[in-house]
Amino acid sequence: MTRVALIEDNADFREEVRFHLDRAGFTVVFQGDGREMDAIFPEPDCDLVVLDLGLPGIDGLDVARRLRRTKPSLGIVIITARGGLTDRISGLQNGADAYLSKPVDMRELVAVLESVERRVMTSFASSETDSGHWTLRPPLLVLESPAGVRVSLTPTEVALLRCLADEGDAPASREALASAMGHPEPDFDFRRLEVALSRLRSKIDSDAPNSRVIRSARKRGYVFAAPLRVDPGMR
């Protein structure tokens, strides 16, 4: 799931935004009014940030600059009552990917986040391309990172990764992944797929920290957001 930090001082508006992001398939991993910024720095554990500029005792533009400097690939969307042209230009110049003026239509906010999400995923995939391929070695039940770190797998996890590898940089549908697990529709409980993928993500992130390679392509399935090949002769 794409992880979002929500920094907004209006509690009612914050809950409204969270409700719509949850419905759209995002996962809000942090929310607050800005006074808890130490929970985000020094390493933002999220993919996107929704940031209000009018935070109590904090310069929102300074927060945007710090976020961008700390994690260049982070997606930053500013939502604020400051709707003037100078404010919008300043926000974009200080690290924001998008700048929305309140009142915000939640459909527009979701669409903007989806657009920024695509940039984040493309940026991540490009960085992984530069550093090399991940390699799946089915007979050994191993996934090898570009740095040579080996992640031990179960047969089910190998099947899921092979399904993702078959799709390249396109998403593998939930139905295809369920079939790879040996449980085609219509009787399959897709919560089992979510659990299996969550465990696989945790295992990869534990052995290869900050890899974040298995990503949700909301409403379309899942994608391995880096070059992944199956070891020739072992397929």
N, C-alpha and C positions, 0 to 999 in steps of 0.2 A: 504494500500500500504506500501511496505517496504521503509523506508525513509533513504536517503543517504546524507551525508555531503561530499563535494568534495573540498579538500584542495590542490591546485596546483598553482604554480606561473606562468606557461605558459598559457596565456589566450586562445590562439588558441587550444592548446591541451585540456585545460579544457572544452571548448565548444564541442570539438569532443567527449570527454568522456561523457559529459552530453547528447549529441544527442543519443549515443548508449545506455546509461542507460535508457533514456526515451523510446526508442523503445523496450527495453527488459522488460518494465513494472515497473521499479524502479521510485521512486519519489525523485528528488534531492531537498532537502529542504534548503540547504546552499551551496554556492560555493564562494571561495575566495583564495587569495594567502598566507594566514596565518597571515596577519597583523590584521585580524578581529577576532582573536581567542577568544576575550571576548564574541563574539556572540555564541560560543559553550560552554565555561565553565561558571559556574561551573557544569551545568547539561546538558550533550549532549542530545538534543531533536531529536535523530535520532537512527536508528538501525545499520547502517553501516557507516564507514568512509573510503574514498579513500584518502590516504595521500602520498604526495610527500615529500621526505626528504630534497631536496634542496630548502628550503624556505628562502626568504630574511630576514636576521637578526634573524632567529629562528632555533633552533636545532630540526629537525624533529623527532629524536629519543626521545627527551624530551617531545615533543607533544604526541607521541605514549604512553609513560609511563604515562603521566598525564591523557590521555583518558582512559587507562586501569584501572588506580587507581580510577578514578572518576566513571566509569560505567563498572564494570567487565564483564557484558554480551555483551558489544558493540563488533561488528565485525569490525576489522581493517585490511585493505589491503593496503600495501605499494607499490607504483609504483615509481621507481626512476632510474636515470642513473647509480647509484652505483651498479654495478652488480657483484662485487667480492664476493668470498665465505665468507670472514670475515664480509663484510657488510650485507650479507643475514643472517648470524648467529646472528649478533648483532640486526638486525631488529626483528627477531623472538624472541630473548631473551628479547626484550624491549616492548613486548606487541602485535606485529603483528600476525594475524592469517595466513597471506599469504604475500609473498614478490615477486613482479614481477619486472623484469628489463626492462627498455625502450630500444628499441621500443616495445610497448605492442600491441599484437593482441587483438582487442576489443572483439572478440569471446572468447578468453581465459579469459579476465577480467570479462566478464559477467558470464562465467562458474564458476570462482573462487568466485565471489560474491554470486552466487546461492548456492554454497557449504557452504560458511560462513553463509549465511542467514539461512540455515537449522540448523546449530549449535546454532545460536542465538534463533531461535524459540524453539528448544529442551530445551535450558537452561531456557528460560522464562517459558515454560510449566512445567518444573521440579520444579521451584521455586513456582509456583502456586499450584502444587500438594502437596508440603510440607506445604502450608498454608491452604489447604482445598479446598472444592468445591464451585463453583458458583451454585446458585439454581434459576431455573426459576419457577415462580408460576403463571401459565396462568390465572386462574380466578381472581387473584388479580391484573393482569397486572403489575407484579413486577419481577425484576431480583435482586437477593440478592448476594452481594459479600461475599467472605470468612470472611471478617471482620464484616459482618452484615449490610453493607450499602445497602439501598434499592433504586433501580433505577426505576422510574415510566415509563411504556411502553405504546405504542399504540397497538391495536390488530395486526396491520401489523408487528410491531417489535417483538411481541410475536411469530408470525408465522415464521419469519426469524430465531429467536433463536431456536425454536423447530426444524427447519430444520437442523441447525448447530448441535444441540444436537444429532439428529438422526445419524449423521455421526461420532460421537465420535471425535477421533483425526485425522480423514481423512477429506479432503476438501469436502465441499458441492459444487456441480457444480452451475454455474450461472443459468442453466436451471432449476435445482431443486429449487433454491431460488426464481426464477421468478414464478414457479408453486405454491410455498408456498404463494406468494403474491396474488395468484388468477389470474395470467396472464401468462399462458403457451405460448410457442412459437406457430406459427412463427411471430405473430404480435407484440410481446412485445418489447418495446424500453428499452434496457438494461441500458440506462442512468438513467432510473427511479430507477433501482436496486442500481446503484452506489450512487445515491442521498440518498436513504433510508438507506443504510448501513453507509454512511458518517454521517448522522444525528444520527443514533444509536450509532456509535462510539463516537461522540462528547458528546452525552448524558451520556454515561457510563463514559467517561473520566472526565466529569464535576463533576459527583457525586462520582466517585471513581478514583481520580487522578492517572496517571501513570499506569493504569491497562493494556491498550493496548491489550486487549484480542481478538478482532476481527481482523484477519490478512488476507491479500491477499496471496493466494497460486497461484502465477502467472501462467496463462494458464490452471489452474485446477479449480479455484473457490475461496472459502473463507473457513477459518477454525476458530473455537473458540479455541484459543491456551491456554486452561486451562480446567481442569475437569468441566463439566457442566452437571447438572442433572435436570430433570423435577420433581417437587415435586410429590412423590408417591400419587396416588389417585386423583390427579388433572390434569392428562394428558388428 
